[in-house]
Amino acid sequence: MNTFMLEQRLRALLEAYEESGGETNDALDAEFDELMGEFGQVGDALDALAVIASEHAMLADFRSEQARVKASSAKAETRKADRAKAAMLRLVDMAGGKVTTPSADYVSVKNGGVAPLDIDQMPAKDLPERFRVETITYSPDKTRIREALARGETLHFARLLGRGSHLRVTGEVLK
């Protein structure tokens, strides 16, 4: 099997992983092991996978940038719409609170609900006691939990996990 065929089979296998929800499974792992057994050249397989990974990483970066640009554009359009609505409200207020045109009636009305509240920026503990509530929150002390587990204590609510591993590639993969 040549490197091109290997790359094509690896692409198909990676697509099958994606179709299975992105999770590994025994059947796909066995197919990968069989493919590596057939090919036998680990270096060529790594280079082929590096090319595939690089292509997908570039595509992911491109799509992330597109999403960022679209989100920025949507925020700008929202700001423009808000400015236009504020200008409309100002015009209606200047005209006495109600304007009728052939296409619509525009009326300035007060918002419902409770009145907005502006509280000076200060720690809540500095407010007079009758204007504050005491809130108690609990959170795990992860440092002490890790230390206890490292000492060999058995905790029914926590356990240390493996750190995992990652791949570091140095050199030019794509030339």
C-alpha positions in Angstrom: 0.0 0.0 0.0 1.4 3.4 -0.9 1.4 6.6 1.3 -1.5 8.1 -0.7 -3.7 5.1 -0.2 -2.8 5.1 3.5 -3.8 8.7 3.8 -7.1 8.1 2.1 -7.9 5.1 4.3 -6.9 7.1 7.4 -9.2 10.0 6.3 -12.1 7.5 5.9 -11.3 6.0 9.3 -11.2 9.4 11.0 -14.6 10.3 9.3 -16.0 7.0 10.7 -14.8 8.1 14.2 -16.6 11.4 13.6 -19.8 9.7 12.4 -19.8 7.6 15.6 -20.0 10.8 17.7 -16.3 11.5 17.8 -15.8 8.7 20.4 -13.4 5.8 20.0 -14.9 2.3 19.9 -13.5 -1.2 19.7 -14.5 -1.8 16.1 -12.8 1.4 14.8 -9.8 0.8 17.0 -9.4 -2.7 15.6 -9.7 -1.3 12.0 -7.0 1.2 12.8 -4.7 -1.5 14.2 -5.3 -3.6 11.2 -4.5 -0.7 8.8 -1.3 0.0 10.7 -0.4 -3.8 10.5 -1.0 -3.8 6.8 1.1 -0.7 6.2 3.8 -1.2 8.7 5.6 2.1 8.2 4.9 4.1 11.4 6.8 7.2 10.2 4.8 7.5 7.0 1.5 6.9 9.0 2.5 9.7 11.4 3.3 12.0 8.6 0.0 11.3 6.9 -1.9 11.8 10.1 0.0 15.1 10.7 -1.0 16.4 7.3 -4.7 15.5 8.1 -4.5 17.0 11.5 -2.9 20.2 10.1 -5.6 20.5 7.4 -8.4 20.1 10.0 -6.7 22.6 12.4 -6.4 25.2 9.7 -10.0 24.7 8.7 -11.1 24.9 12.4 -9.1 28.2 12.7 -10.7 29.5 9.6 -14.2 28.7 10.7 -13.5 30.1 14.2 -12.4 33.4 12.6 -15.5 33.4 10.4 -17.7 32.9 13.5 -15.8 35.7 15.3 -16.4 38.1 12.4 -20.0 37.1 12.1 -20.5 37.6 15.8 -18.8 41.0 15.7 -20.9 42.0 12.7 -24.1 40.9 14.5 -23.2 43.0 17.5 -22.6 46.0 15.3 -26.0 45.5 13.6 -27.6 45.2 17.0 -26.0 48.5 18.2 -27.2 50.2 15.0 -30.7 48.9 15.6 -30.7 50.0 19.2 -29.5 53.5 18.1 -32.2 53.7 15.5 -34.9 52.7 18.1 -33.5 55.3 20.6 -33.7 58.0 17.9 -37.3 56.9 17.1 -38.3 57.1 20.8 -36.7 60.6 21.0 -38.7 61.7 18.0 -41.9 60.4 19.4 -41.2 62.0 22.8 -40.4 65.3 21.1 -43.8 65.0 19.2 -45.7 64.6 22.4 -45.6 60.9 22.9 -47.7 59.7 20.0 -47.2 59.8 16.2 -49.4 58.2 13.5 -48.1 57.6 10.0 -49.8 55.8 7.1 -47.8 52.6 8.0 -47.8 52.6 11.9 -48.7 54.2 15.2 -45.7 55.1 17.4 -46.4 55.6 21.1 -43.9 56.3 23.9 -44.9 54.2 26.9 -43.2 53.6 30.3 -41.6 50.3 30.9 -43.5 47.9 33.3 -42.2 46.0 36.2 -40.2 47.2 39.2 -38.1 50.4 38.8 -34.5 49.9 37.9 -32.1 50.2 40.9 -28.7 51.9 41.0 -26.6 50.9 44.0 -23.2 52.5 44.7 -20.3 50.2 44.1 -19.3 49.0 47.6 -18.9 45.7 49.3 -22.3 44.4 50.4 -21.0 44.0 54.0 -20.7 47.8 54.2 -24.4 48.3 53.5 -26.6 49.0 56.5 -27.7 45.6 58.0 -31.4 46.1 57.1 -30.5 46.4 53.4 -28.4 43.3 52.9 -28.8 39.6 53.1 -26.2 37.1 54.3 -25.4 34.4 51.8 -23.4 31.3 52.7 -21.7 29.5 49.8 -19.7 26.3 49.9 -17.1 25.1 47.4 -14.7 22.2 47.5 -11.2 22.9 48.8 -9.5 21.1 45.8 -6.0 21.6 47.3 -6.8 19.8 50.5 -8.8 17.1 48.6 -5.8 16.4 46.4 -3.4 16.3 49.3 -5.6 13.9 51.2 -5.9 11.6 48.2 -2.1 11.8 47.6 -1.6 10.7 51.2 -3.7 7.6 50.5 -6.9 8.6 52.2 -10.0 7.1 50.7 -12.7 9.8 50.0 -16.1 8.6 48.8 -16.7 11.8 46.9 -13.5 12.3 45.0 -10.6 10.5 43.3 -7.5 11.5 41.5 -7.6 11.1 37.7 -4.8 10.5 35.3 -3.3 13.5 33.7 -3.5 12.1 30.2 -1.0 12.8 27.5 -0.6 14.9 24.4 1.5 14.8 21.2 4.3 17.3 20.6 5.4 17.5 17.0 8.6 19.4 16.1 9.9 20.0 12.6 8.3 20.7 9.3 5.5 18.3 8.7 4.1 20.1 5.7 6.7 21.2 3.1 
